[in-house]
Amino acid sequence: MVAAIVLLIGLLSLLALYGAAICWLYFWQERLLFEPERLPADFRLSEEPDVHEMLVEVPGAQLAAAQLRRPGARGVVFFLHGNSGNLRKWFTGLDALREQNFDLVMFDYRGFGRSSGRIESEAQLQDDVEAVWAHFAPQYQGRRVVIAGQSLGTGLAACLSARLCAQGRGPDLTLMVSPYSSMRALADELYPWVPSRVLRYPLATLDHLCRVQGRLMLIHGDRDELIGMHHSEALCRAAPRAQLLRLEGAGHGDVHEHPSFRQGIAAALAGL
């Protein structure tokens, strides 16, 4: 009898700890999903004349953006970065996106780099993406538009492209590097003990991609230790017209270092 009571108390204690952990994850999951690094207010990415930095106003925050211009650019690549660091980290390694004479525009999410505020919901994050794009879009009317994302940014890129297509202003190319089929699916793989309904950022890339018109290109390393290749394969099954470039030997964070990446990007942009 005593042993049974001790066992019951132990089980109840474990359940209480589990419940507390789930509650913490629900209310504080931004700390797990996002790993921002702040930058001083006067920090500058570059002194080069073709790099233009500005703050874009959104409700409750100012978002730090960078526009890398090229003379007579054919169009623009609007790039949405991953879940860590800031523009300083993502500023390098993107030359392949500009070598075909395209401007490059990117920005830091709330709380990243010089951007103020903090991320509070997926809807807010997606609205911020659309607001920053709307700030630059008028400059590129009549020219080629590429919506691109890497890692976390792929779900945001798919959402923006779907929204633009619904408005009759779809991009010429949606480019996703190391994408996930959904954040919920990825979380189920990484944290199987956490109920999926706890996640407040489902980021349903696959659902958005099914509503995207125009060209689709996915790039994925076959040794990606964080987001497996099967996520890109699932996206291709949902959108059969998508082109999948498999990078042999590439992991999650080194895809830009592989010659096949540069060659694939060059071919895709040259074809627009």
N, C-alpha and C positions, 0 to 999 in steps of 0.2 A: 504493500500500500504506500509506504513512504517513498519507495523507488518510483512508483507511478506518479506521485505528486511532484517529485523532483524533476522527472522527465517532462511533465506537463508545464511546470514553471519554466524549464529550459526552452521548450518549444514556443511558449508565449513570449519569452524574452527575445528569441530569434525573430519571431514575427514582428515584434515591436521595432526591433532594429531594422528589419527589412522595410517596414512601413515608413520609418523615419528616413531611410536612405532614398526611397522612392519619392517622398515628399520633397526632400532636398533637391533631387534631380529635376523635379517638375518646376520648382520655383527658381532654381539657380542654374539651369542647364546651359545658359549662355556662357558660363565659365568653362564648360567642357567643350562647347561647339566652337567658340571664338577665342583666339589667342592673339589679341592685338598688342602692338608695341607703340607707345606714344612717341611723338617727336616734338621738339620745341616749336613754339609758334613761329619763330623766324627761320626755321630750317628750310633749306632749298635743296632740291634734288640735284640740280645741275645749273651751271652758269652758261651753258651752251645757248646760243641765240635761238635755236629751233625748239627749245623746251619752254613752254609757257605754263605757269602754275597759277591757280586761282581757287577761290572758295565759292562753292555753289550753295545757295540758300535752299534749304528744305524745311518743312515745319519742325521747329524746335531744335535745329542744328545747322551747322555749316560744314560742308563736306569738301575736303581737300582733293582737288583734281589736277591732273597734268595732261597737257596736250602737246604731243611731239609732232611738229609740222614738217612737211616736206614741200619744196616748191613744186607747184603744178601737180599736187597729189591726185591720184585717180579716185581716191575715196578715203574711208576711215575704217580702222579696226577699233571697235569699242570693247575693251578688255576688262573682264571682271575677275579679280584675283581670288586666291584661296583664303583659308580661314586664319592665317597667322601673319605676323609681321606688319608691314605697311608698304607704301609705295616704294620706299628705298630698297626693300628686298626684291620687289617684283619689277623694278625699273630696269634691271639688267637681264640679259638672256632673251629679250624679245625682238632682237634685230631682224630675225627671220620674218616678222610680221610687217616690217617696214621696207625690206629690200625690194619689194615689188611696187614701190612708190605709193605707199599708203600712209596717211597720218595714223597716229596711235593716241587714243584717249583712254584714260583709266582714272579711277578715284579710290579713295579709302572709305570704307564703311564707317559708321558712327563708332567713335572710340578708338579708331585706328589712326596712327600717324598724327596729323594735325587736325583731323576731323573731330568736331565736338559731339556731345550727346552720347547716348548708348543705345545699343540694339535691344529692342523690347519685344518684337514679334516678327514673324515671317512677313506678314502683310506690310509692316513698316519698311522692312528691308527691301522688298520688291518695289514698293512705291518710291523709295529713295533711288533705286536703280533707274526706274522709268523717268524720274525727275531729272537726274543728271543727264541721261541721254537726251531728254527734251531740251536741255540747255544748249547742247552742241548740235543737235540734229539740223537746225536751219542752215548751218554752214555747209552741209553736205547734200543739199537737195540737188538731184540730177546726177549725183556721183554714186559710186559703189559703196555699199554699207555691209560690213561684216560684224556680227555680234559674236563675241568670243568669250569663253570662260575657262578657267582651270580649277579642277578640284571642286571646292565649295561653289566657286563662281559658275560652274556648268549648269547647276539647277537654276540659278538666277538668270543666266543667259538664255536658257530654254524658255523660261517664263516671259522674259522681255520679248523674245522673238515671237512667241505665241500671241502676246498682246499686240504687237505691231502688225502681225498678219491679220488679226481680227479687225484692225483699223484700216486695212488695205494698204499698209506701208511696210510690208514685210522686208527683211534684209535679203541681200543677194546670197549671203552665206551665213550659216550658223556653225560655228567652230567650237568644239568642246574637247578639252584636253584632260585626260584622266577623269571621266565623268562617272557618276553614280546613277543608278536607275531611280532611286529615291533615297532621301536621308533615312527614312523609316526602314527601308530594306537594309541599308548599311548598318544602322544601329542594331537591328536584329542579329546581324552577324557578329558585331563587335561586343554587344552587351545583351546576350540572349536572356539574361535573367531579369531584364527590365521590360515591363509591359509596353507594347508599342504605342498605346494611347497616351502614355506619359509624355511622348515627344511632342513639343509644341512647334517644331520646325520640320514638318514632313518633307518639304522640298521635293515635290513629285515630278522629277525631271521627265520621266517617261510619259506621264499624262500631258505635260506641256509640249513635249516633242511631237506627239501625235497631231498637234494642231498647228505645227510649223510647216509652212510652205517654203519652196525654194530649196537650195542646195544645203545638205547637211554633211559635215565631216567630223568624225570622231578619231581621236588619237589616244592610244593607250599602250603603256609599257607592259610587256608580258611577265615582268617580275615585280609588278606593283604590289607592295606588301600591305598597303592600306585599303585601296579600292581595287578589287580583283577585276581581271579582264572580263569576267562573266557579266559585269554591269554594262559594259559597252556592247557585249553580244546581245543582252536583253533589249537594249535600246535599238539595236539594228533589227531585231525581230519585230519590234513595234513599228519601226519606220524603215521598211526594206530599202528605200532609195538612199539611205545613209551610206556613206563610204567610211569604212573602218580601216585606219592605218595602224597596224600592229608594229610596235617598236621592239625588236628583239634585244633583250638584255637591259631594257630600261626599267627603272623602278618608278616610284611615285613623284619624286622631286627632281629628277635629272633628265626628263624627257628632252629639254631644250639642248642638251649637250650632244644628242645623237644626230649624225648627218642625215639620217632618214627623216627626222623631224623637219629639218630645214628644207629638204627636197620636197617633202609632201606639202608643206606650207607654200613653197614657191609655186608648185604646180597648181594648187587650188586657187591662189590669188591671181596667178597669170591667166587662168581660165575664165575670170569674171569679166 
